[in-house]
């Protein structure tokens, strides 16, 4: 990660507050800030790595007050800042420096705010420092993130089905995904493409049916195949509500493609989902807006019933799939 990729951050020192649940990108930002401020030859003098779980307020104040030696900047990194939140002394020490950093200091604070916390300490750090939040990546972004990283970091092409399979097997933990991708790159040796067969051969336990393939069955109007695969998908731990949300997203994207074409869809997709435009643009050719409206209205009914009825998730989604098949055949 480069500083150019971090909105609002630069190499002009001061206080930086990096927070959020995505530890992988947050740590990459820490490293980028260190590299931007400290020359490798002076790191022994101008880089201090601290943890909120280990450092006392007195030591923290002393380290932050130490000027740089033989360089323009001194970088102080404090990881696990949340561990300092319970100490008024530590909070006061940090707040004073963040509000008015001394010349030559680049203070990098890495924090994971406890879920549900509304402590003013965190909001004040976000307001006074150069702040970036690293939210956990959305599940729909995982395949695109993997394909992008494979190309930029490892200089290999990760096929769409391979990226989807890896994402379905591991989930949105970018640190684990990055390690698995590195292993896959080593596994294929000098080849410049990674296939789903490579993912399987490398030992990754792949689901029998991944959710993205299932959404494509619906998008491709293969309703009977989707119905047969539904029990497998739910048996792997997918929830009915989660599938309904995913289906709604798929259908809304198809609606954009029906009305505005592939290019129009690509323009509104997030950066790690733009690769979907070609696939969904092709699926959209088989749909009309009337059919999409019917499908979305049906999903709204399914969502209400899933939350209110004792029947199984499979019953309601299967009924919806059968209704889509019947509507399609009658059209």
Rosetta blueprint (number, residue, H / E / L):
1 X L
2 X L
3 X H
4 X H
5 X H
6 X L
7 X L
8 X L
9 X L
10 X L
11 X L
12 X L
13 X L
14 X E
15 X E
16 X E
17 X E
18 X E
19 X E
20 X L
21 X L
22 X L
23 X H
24 X H
25 X H
26 X H
27 X H
28 X H
29 X H
30 X H
31 X H
32 X H
33 X H
34 X H
35 X H
36 X H
37 X H
38 X L
39 X L
40 X H
41 X H
42 X H
43 X H
44 X H
45 X H
46 X H
47 X E
48 X E
49 X E
50 X E
51 X E
52 X L
53 X L
54 X L
55 X L
56 X L
57 X H
58 X H
59 X H
60 X H
61 X H
62 X H
63 X H
64 X H
65 X H
66 X L
67 X L
68 X L
69 X L
70 X L
71 X L
72 X L
73 X L
74 X E
75 X E
76 X E
77 X E
78 X E
79 X E
80 X L
81 X H
82 X H
83 X H
84 X H
85 X L
86 X L
87 X L
88 X H
89 X H
90 X H
91 X H
92 X H
93 X H
94 X H
95 X H
96 X H
97 X H
98 X H
99 X H
100 X L
101 X L
102 X L
103 X L
104 X L
105 X E
106 X E
107 X E
108 X E
109 X E
110 X E
111 X E
112 X L
113 X L
114 X L
115 X L
116 X L
117 X L
118 X L
119 X L
120 X H
121 X H
122 X H
123 X H
124 X H
125 X H
126 X H
127 X H
128 X H
129 X L
130 X E
131 X E
132 X E
133 X E
134 X L
135 X L
136 X L
137 X L
138 X L
139 X H
140 X H
141 X H
142 X H
143 X H
144 X H
145 X H
146 X H
147 X H
148 X H
149 X H
150 X H
151 X H
152 X H
153 X H
154 X L
155 X L
156 X L
157 X E
158 X E
159 X L
160 X H
161 X H
162 X H
163 X H
164 X H
165 X H
166 X H
167 X H
168 X H
169 X H
170 X H
171 X L
172 X L
173 X L
174 X H
175 X H
176 X H
177 X H
178 X H
179 X H
180 X H
181 X H
182 X H
183 X H
184 X H
185 X H
186 X H
187 X H
188 X L
189 X L
190 X L
191 X L
192 X L
193 X E
194 X E
195 X L
196 X H
197 X H
198 X H
199 X H
200 X H
201 X H
202 X L
203 X L
204 X L
205 X L
206 X L
207 X L
208 X L
209 X L
210 X L
211 X H
212 X H
213 X H
214 X H
215 X H
216 X H
217 X H
218 X H
219 X H
220 X L
221 X L
222 X L
223 X H
224 X H
225 X H
226 X H
227 X H
228 X H
229 X H
230 X H
231 X H
232 X H
233 X H
234 X H
235 X H
236 X L
237 X L
238 X L
239 X L
240 X H
241 X H
242 X H
243 X H
244 X H
245 X H
246 X H
247 X H
248 X H
249 X H
250 X H
251 X H
252 X H
253 X H
254 X H
255 X H
256 X H
257 X H
258 X H
259 X H
260 X H
261 X H
262 X H
263 X H
264 X H
265 X H
266 X H
267 X H
268 X H
269 X L
270 X L
271 X H
272 X H
273 X H
274 X L
275 X L
276 X H
277 X H
278 X H
279 X H
280 X H
281 X H
282 X H
283 X H
284 X H
285 X L
286 X L
287 X L
288 X L
289 X H
290 X H
291 X H
292 X H
293 X H
294 X H
295 X H
296 X H
297 X H
298 X H
299 X H
300 X H
301 X H
302 X H
303 X H
304 X H
305 X H
306 X H
307 X H
308 X H
309 X L
310 X L
311 X L
312 X L
313 X H
314 X H
315 X H
316 X H
317 X H
318 X H
319 X H
320 X H
321 X H
322 X H
323 X H
324 X H
325 X H
326 X H
327 X H
328 X H
329 X H
330 X H
331 X L
